[in-house]
Amino acid sequence: MFANDIVLAGEASSSTTYALRSVTDGKSVRGDASASLGSPRTLTINHSVVKRADGTMADRHLARLDRTEVNSEGKSATASVYQVTEVPRSIVTEAQVLDMCTQLKNFLSNANLDKLFNSEP
């Protein structure tokens, strides 16, 4: 199991500590204690087994960050960033999946995120 508290570095030398709030059925939720109740920031980790369209089974792993902000009019909006890794239970190796994860981490540079957010194909 992950540590109860997970510290994640952000932009501009900032970091956020996500403290464990709940664990149920392969899912854990951690929250940023410095965030207000009306503007929560959470880290969710979830594991499940799924049946794919071709009938094979796969292990699905999710890491997700959610951040809710409230404007001056009291309206709230939540942004979510997450990675889902789905690993078939046969044929594909762990080394191949780790390589794919490394490639994705390397792709998510600030320059590429700018292009992604500008809806560039």
Buried (B, 14 or more C-beta within 10 A) or exposed (E): EEEEEBEEEEEEEEEBBBEBBEEEEEEBBBBBEEBEEEEBBBBBBBEEEEEEEEEEEBBBBBBBBBBBEEEEEEEEEEEEEEEEBBBEEEEEEEEEBEEEEEEEEEEEEEEEEEEEEEEEE
